[in-house]
Amino acid sequence: MRSFKVIIMLCGLLLLGVGVIYAEDEPVPDGHIDDGRVNYWDLAAPVAVYCDFDNPDTDDPDYSVFESVDLWGINSEGSGYHVLTVTSDEIDEIGYSTDENIEISNEDGFSLNRGTDGSLYVVSPANSEGKVYTFSWERGDQNC
């Protein structure tokens, strides 16, 4: 009887393991926007963040140079409108401070900032409930 219980328990664990492996292989359901934005998984974001790159070497399609960050506001109907573009040179000129966050540029209540750790972050204007959207990333992450 004891060995029967052990066999049943092992079969249960085996089935559980197969279920976990199967769940990991399923495609991600419509939980992201696949248009190249950095904050692609945040479906309710009031701003879409894009990083633009130039590919100067036609012989090496994987080689690219960071050019700019573009912010596109998203209205209540889901339509986007261009808010601002900040070039890589403008970002580099600002540098960063380990003592305080630095605003790099702002337009229409949206701002691109650099944190004390060197990361970039976006802040949106407050919505009708007074909530402000903030999204941060480090260069090299999130396709940027």
BELFENHU-V862206 format. One record per residue. N is the residue number from 0. RES is the residue in three letters. PSI is psi as a letter, one per 20 degrees, with the letter a starting at -180 (999 if undefined). BURIAL is + if it has 24 or more other C-alpha atoms within 12 Angstrom, else -. D_FIRST is the distance of its C-alpha to the first C-alpha in Angstrom with 2 decimals. Layout:
n: {N,N}
res: {RES,RES}
psi: {PSI,PSI}
burial: {BURIAL,BURIAL}
d_first: {D_FIRST,D_FIRST}
This chain:
n: {0,1,2,3,4,5,6,7,8,9,10,11,12,13,14,15,16,17,18,19,20,21,22,23,24,25,26,27,28,29,30,31,32,33,34,35,36,37,38,39,40,41,42,43,44,45,46,47,48,49,50,51,52,53,54,55,56,57,58,59,60,61,62,63,64,65,66,67,68,69,70,71,72,73,74,75,76,77,78,79,80,81,82,83,84,85,86,87,88,89,90,91,92,93,94,95,96,97,98,99,100,101,102,103,104,105,106,107,108,109,110,111,112,113,114,115,116,117,118,119,120,121,122,123,124,125,126,127,128,129,130,131,132,133,134,135,136,137,138,139,140,141,142,143}
res: {MET,ARG,SER,PHE,LYS,VAL,ILE,ILE,MET,LEU,CYS,GLY,LEU,LEU,LEU,LEU,GLY,VAL,GLY,VAL,ILE,TYR,ALA,GLU,ASP,GLU,PRO,VAL,PRO,ASP,GLY,HIS,ILE,ASP,ASP,GLY,ARG,VAL,ASN,TYR,TRP,ASP,LEU,ALA,ALA,PRO,VAL,ALA,VAL,TYR,CYS,ASP,PHE,ASP,ASN,PRO,ASP,THR,ASP,ASP,PRO,ASP,TYR,SER,VAL,PHE,GLU,SER,VAL,ASP,LEU,TRP,GLY,ILE,ASN,SER,GLU,GLY,SER,GLY,TYR,HIS,VAL,LEU,THR,VAL,THR,SER,ASP,GLU,ILE,ASP,GLU,ILE,GLY,TYR,SER,THR,ASP,GLU,ASN,ILE,GLU,ILE,SER,ASN,GLU,ASP,GLY,PHE,SER,LEU,ASN,ARG,GLY,THR,ASP,GLY,SER,LEU,TYR,VAL,VAL,SER,PRO,ALA,ASN,SER,GLU,GLY,LYS,VAL,TYR,THR,PHE,SER,TRP,GLU,ARG,GLY,ASP,GLN,ASN,CYS}
psi: {h,g,h,g,g,g,g,g,g,g,g,g,h,g,h,g,g,g,g,g,g,g,h,h,i,q,q,p,r,m,j,r,o,m,j,i,q,h,l,h,i,n,h,j,p,j,p,p,p,q,p,q,q,q,n,i,o,i,i,n,i,i,p,q,p,p,g,r,p,p,p,o,q,o,r,i,i,j,q,q,p,p,g,q,p,p,r,h,g,h,g,h,h,h,b,q,p,i,h,q,q,p,p,g,q,q,p,k,i,q,q,p,r,p,r,i,j,i,r,q,q,q,p,r,q,q,a,h,j,j,p,p,p,p,p,q,r,q,p,i,q,k,k,999}
burial: {-,-,-,-,-,-,-,-,-,-,-,-,-,-,-,-,-,-,-,-,-,-,-,-,-,-,-,-,-,-,-,-,-,-,-,-,+,+,+,+,-,-,-,-,+,+,+,+,+,+,+,-,-,-,-,-,-,-,-,-,-,-,-,-,-,+,-,+,+,+,+,+,+,+,-,-,-,-,-,-,-,-,+,+,+,+,+,+,-,-,+,-,-,-,-,-,-,-,-,-,-,+,+,+,+,-,-,-,-,+,+,+,+,+,+,-,-,+,+,+,+,+,+,+,+,-,-,-,-,-,-,-,+,+,+,+,+,-,+,-,-,-,-,+}
d_first: {0.00,3.78,5.53,5.07,6.44,8.83,9.95,10.66,12.47,14.38,15.45,16.69,18.62,20.03,21.29,22.75,24.52,25.97,27.21,28.94,30.57,31.73,33.19,35.19,36.77,38.12,41.87,43.23,44.35,47.95,47.57,50.59,54.17,54.88,58.62,58.74,58.79,57.34,55.60,54.07,50.89,52.81,53.60,55.47,57.66,61.37,62.38,61.36,61.80,62.79,63.63,66.16,66.45,69.13,68.36,71.54,70.35,70.16,68.87,65.79,64.20,61.64,64.43,65.47,67.48,66.71,69.62,68.93,66.72,67.41,66.48,66.37,66.21,64.21,65.72,64.02,64.28,62.41,65.56,66.26,69.59,70.65,70.97,71.76,71.57,71.51,72.26,70.61,74.01,74.16,70.67,71.62,74.91,73.17,70.93,68.72,68.91,66.27,67.89,67.93,66.83,69.58,70.46,71.35,72.59,72.41,73.53,73.18,70.89,68.45,68.44,67.13,66.60,65.58,63.30,63.81,61.09,62.96,60.70,62.30,61.67,63.00,63.83,64.69,66.97,65.41,64.21,65.15,62.59,64.01,61.03,61.84,59.77,59.30,57.74,57.78,57.00,58.00,60.09,57.94,55.06,54.46,56.83,59.72}
